[in-house]
Amino acid sequence: MLARMNDHALRVLEFDKILTRIARYASFEPGKARVLAWRPTHDLGEARLWMQETEEARALLSQQPDLHLGGVYDLSAHLAQAERGGVLAPNELLQVKSTVLRARKLRQILLANAKTAPALGEWGERLQDLEHVAAAIGRVISERGEVMDSASPRLASLRAEIRTLQDRSYDRIQRIARNPDNAPYLQEAIVTQRRGRYVLPVRAEFKGKIPGIVHDQSGSGATLFIEPFSVVAWNNALSQRQAEEEEEVNRILRELTELVADEALYLHITLDALAGLDLILARAKYADDIHGNAPELLGFHRTPEFKPKQHPGVILELRQARHPLLDPATVVPIDFHFGDDFFIIVITGPNTGGKTVSLKTAGLLALMAQAGIPIPAAPGSRLTLFEGVYADIGDEQSIEQNLSTFSSHMTNIIRILEEATPHSLVLLDELGAGTDPEEGSALARALLQHLRDHGIPAAATTHYSEVKLFAHATPGITNASVEFDLETLSPTYELTIGLPGRSNALLIARRLGLPSPIVNLAESYIRPESLTADALLTEIREARDAARRTLKRLEDRERILQAKEAELKEQLAAIEEARRAVLNEARREAQAELEALREAIRRVRSRLGKGGARPHDRFLQEAEKAIKARQEGEKTLSERVASAPEGIPGPPRPGDIVWIETLYSTGEVEDVWEEDEEAEVRVGSFRVVLPFDQFQIRERSQTKLETTAGRSFIRSAESPGMELDLRGMRVDEALDALDDYIDRAYLAELPWVRVIHGKGTGALRKVVRDYLRNHPVVSRYRAGDEGEGGDGVTIAYFVGGEV
């Protein structure tokens, strides 16, 4: 367990809330207690094992619906009672049986899947096979919790006697109750029981009319419950047998309890393993619930790439990370990482803009990963295991201690600095706040310098401009910012590492309507270099946003091309399937024709009978020759379907004649991409790109052409021309033609095209422009200029096509 992980950090980072949510998936109390007591580890092997257990459980849960702890009970109190010499009740023994059987089933599942889930297989080994205990209990106690007659021969005999005595005693007292002479003395002519003995409800004033023993009376005293003397002997015998029955049942239960006590050690081991499995399965179910991914867990390892020299070799790379306690539908993912040249991050930005959430996300996800819990972040995330995570977040001053906000933070920071090492992670919120800004800024810079000089990884938030400048100028420290939308005047909660947050106070004031003279006066009070820095930050952000838009267009273009490539591959596969189907059908038809000819010849021979050579014999011989020739032709067809000619070894070159088995055709190599082992081959009027293993060289080119060294990811298709004329077409015809034309023009890498639709009523023009407006490869469009056809044409520009 993580010795240096203080409870303060676990609390402020809300790790306890994560455990509370995981505990909801636990199946029984020991498992739930194990979850709530769970803590991260800084041992790399242990953390990797925990993560492996969780991931194996996630995979196995999707395959094994019987992987659960239903029917498992907390047997701690039962085992303690058995070990003290007590006797367990039937329902308690049934709980032992149920737990043992479920543990046995889990053991079977885990051991059967040990090859694919070896970590869980180890847990299967810990579950003890105590089937003999369950069998012994099952032979004695029914599912209703009753000791069965078959539990022992004496118990069976006693219960048979008891039933006989009950019947005789009941019959005798029933006759008394039904005797008409006794009717006036009875409240009702019924037989009931008091203290296990049959009695009659007699009116109090007639007590002496039915002699017997009074066992009870009604609340009003009007009714006495009397056991007639004539049935006392029978009831006494019945009570005696019932006492003997109870003694025999207790003896049987004591034997079963002694068996449980004898196996108590193995039952304790099994219970402990069940609690551990409950924890693992709960982690797995929670990970599925938050769509978590297992990050790569690493140890601290400093390499020459890390700079400055104080860099401890920390890796913390969280991709598209989400805080697991926030609404997944609204939370904004962040990318949080340390770099080869920095291990301290200073986050700035607007209030309520997500600075604190960014800190908490990084710290909480680190704790989760070190506890074997997959994190809500994209695949590829990775982090080193921290010996300690320390946090000073939020206003947690103590009223009882009478500490101010500043004093509370400073007390906590002092404690952190005493304990933190280069293998720790320190998170500081609003560094230097709560005091004079000048002193607070100076203190913040000094603290960051101390962390940097001692090589302690850290992330801090601040609103001091001086701290931003310090971070920019100090090796090992970098700025980061949470974004602010100046159009909506609201934070976007996106985190950008490498850029400091800019001040937006004056701009917001101006946008909200503060008189310009006041804003201008405020600007005059600001140092010119600060205004210049803000302007530079604006330019950097605009350049970054432009780069993002360009990247988005390229990604869209790549997706379209990939979709087209997949579509063409499907079409080629369909063509090949159709070709083979045609050849196979032709072969079947040929075989049917031959069989028909054979049958006809057999019929002719049978009619002609035997004899010497006759004219028709020659006819039959000729027919048989024709059949044989047809058979040879059909055989050749089959061979053509199944095989292709031998090829010439070696890589293809442009101009080579090749045999394409899938098309059963020859073609000429047009271009070669040796790195990808693919070539462009012309087959008739078509060009296809094929892997080397899908064709054979039949004839080398006479002129050796230089092969292409590399392969461009995007290749131009045949150009459909720069202009499409839709005039005279119906709307549906025009849309089909336009859709096909736009695809071919884009693949041909045309920068723009001219679509002629005419003026007319304007209906076709509207349809064309609506289509272009929503097409993913069209960046914009416009009406034609006067020299281009005016409003009767539309010029469409493609994504990435404009210079």
Phi, psi and omega in degrees: 000163188275099187295326186268005181277103185280152183297330180300313180295318179300323182287310185290334176273358173066033176295328179297327178291326175297316180297322179299320179291321178295323183298336178297337181269355180287151187261334179212167193302315178300323177293318179296318178296323178296320179297310185293338179266001185292141179224153178294165177236154173253004176277120186298315180297319180293316180297318179295321178296315179300316180295321178297317178301315181297314182293322176296320179295320178299316181293318184289326178299326180285343183253334187239094180296342181272006178275086180205171181249026175297133182090005177265135181238158174281106185264010185304311181293322180297316181293322178297317179296317180296320181290336177278354181096007178286179180242128180277141177287161181304317181294329177290321176293325176297324177294323175298313180300312181300317180294318180297317181293320179293321178297321179295319179295317178297320178301315180299316181296313185291321179289326178293335181252020186295334180292319181270340179227070186295326180295319177288331175300326176298321177293325176299324178295329182286335178286120184278141178273100182247041184300329181295328177293314179298320181295318180298317178293319181295331178287341188251320188247131179282169179296340177277359178085025180249142174286122187282154178303326184285002182298328176201154178299320181296319180296321178297318180294314180299317182291329175294317178297319181298318180296322179295313180297320178299316181296315183292316179298317181294318180300317183295313182288333178294322178297323178295317182294327184271354179294121182302332181293335182268353185304318182296337186271347186258141172295317176215152180273062181230162175249132178229186182231143171223128181053036176080011182237146180286133181220167176243144177278101185256138176295138187299325184287347179248030185306320184280352182285332177238095183298137179171191183258127178278121180258338184192169173217161181287169181298327181276346183082001183280341183235133175248139179258106190248135173264110181302144180301334184289344180246002183299317182297318179296316179295325177297317179297321179296316180297322179298315180293323179294323177295319178295323178298314180299320179296320180292320177298316179297323178297317180294316180296325179293321178298316179295320180296321177297324176297318178297318180296322179298327182260015186302320181301313182288330175291322176297317178299317180295318179298319179296318178294322178296320177296319177296318177294323178299319177298314181297313181295324178294318176300317182296316181293321178294319179300319176295322182296323182263007182056048183281158175233146179280118177282163174282127182259130187230164172259161176294129180207108183274131178239168181300339181292336183283131177219150000285190185296337180284349183302123186278001183082026180283143173233123174219102184231101180250116183259127179048050183280140178237143175288123188291346181265355179266158181299117182297340181284338184240343183294141180264120179295149178233154170255117183237126181202150165270160181242175177296335184246011174206145178226009174229132181241132176249116184258128176233165180152183185292157174297148183055026182264359177109008181297310182294321178298322178298316177300311183296322179299313180298314182292316183293319180293327175296316178297316180299314181299321181283354175254010178077024181252117176305145189254152176283077180211161183290155174303149183099352176291148181205155180199151172278153180278126181270137176290335178204143173243124184239140184218135169238093187228132175086171183265093187245032180294149184265123178292322180298323180275355178057046179259139175285171177303312182296315181297320179298313179298316184293321177299317180293317181296320178300317179296322179296315182296331179289332187253332187292146178231174177298349177256022178252171172233124182247130180238120185235121182261133179051060182299127178083007182281166175088010179212188179304130184305320182293315179290321179298318178296316180297318180295320179299315180295321180294319179296316178297320178298319179297313180299319180294314182295330180265005176065038182260116178300138184203159170221137184219151173249151179200165173236012180273128178295324181298327179290323176299315180295321178298315180298322180294326187267351187255120176300140181095347180238141177225160177270158171212160183214151169263138190282158180224128180272111183286344178283314181266354183055045180216152179288150177262347179069010176277139181256129177240116180269131181114342179238132176285156174287143180261157179282131180242007188299312183292321179295318179296317179301318180294317180296326182279353173108012176296132183309138183303320180303323180291316180296317180298320179296319179297320179297327181291338180279346183273141179299138182304324182294331177292318178296320179296319180297318178297319179297319179295319178299321178299315179298318180298317180294320178297319178296319179296316179297322178296319178296321178297319180295319178297316179299320179298318179296319179295320178295320177298317180297318180296320179298319180296315180295321178295321178296318178297318180298317178297320179296317180295322177297320178296318179296318179297319178296320179295320178298315180298319179296317179296319180299314180294323179297319179297314180297318179294321178294320178298320179295318179297319179296319179298318179296321179296318179297317179298317179297323177296319178296317179300316181297320179296317180297319179299319179295318179297315180300318182295328179285323183286331180074192182269157178165183180286185181294130179231168183302323184289342177299319179298321178298317181295321178298318179296321180296319179295322176299319179296320179296317180298318178296321180294322178298317179298318178296319179294323177296318178299319179299316179298318180295324179295325179292323189269339187216170178227162181296159176296145182254165176274130182290161177109163180289151180286158175229153175305134181098345178295144173266126185235155176257124181255107187296320184293333179259353187046053182211163172259158178207172180244132180289126179262320183208156184226136173238094188293326181298322180267356183054049178225156179218150173266124185239133176266122177241104185064236180265004182256153173237132180229149175258122186231144170295155181303327185281003180256008174211163178235142180281123179260328184209127180285148177292146180288324180253120181284117180261150179287128181282154179288132185288321183227183181231127176284141181295326182244125179245144183287139172267175180295131185288134177272003183097161185273001189218141176230127181254116182255003184297138179088353181269153170287165184300315182294321177295318181297319180295319178299315181295320181293319181299313180295319183294316181298316179300312183291323179293322180292317179294333177280000177063035173288140181286327181202164178221162180244119181253120181262119179235353181077170181267296176047224180279347181091357183294313181294322178300317180296317180298316181299314184287326173298318179298313182295325182298326185259001183279131186293338182264358180262116181281322176195171176212165178206163174286153180292149173287176182302320181281354183253356181119002176060219184284359177275355177227161175229130177263122181248132180252139183269155176300128180078000184269339182275145178264000000 
